């Protein structure tokens, strides 16, 4: 289970409610939650900005942890 799905469950959100919260489509959010589709960099930024989930949780190959960067 990825961090997006953990967030959805922990906050009692449906896929529809989560999609509305982040301004994305329900099918896209469902695929991201279920690891059925690679999350684009733009979507990662949107999830991070709207939900506060760390960038590296979604795409560690694109976003490295600040502690590792120093």
C-alpha positions, 0 to 999 in steps of 0.5 A: 500500500502506497502513501497516497492510499494510506492517506486516503484510508487514514482520512476516511476519503473515498476515491471521489472525495480525494480526487476532488480535494486534489483537483484530479479525475477519480479514475486517475486517483484510483490508479495512483492509489492502487499503483496501477499507473506511474504518477507523473511529476505534475501529479506528485507536485499536486499531491504534495501541495494539497495533501502534504505527502513528501515528494520522495514518497511518490517518485524517489527517482525524481525527488530525493530526500533533503537529508540525502542531498546534503 
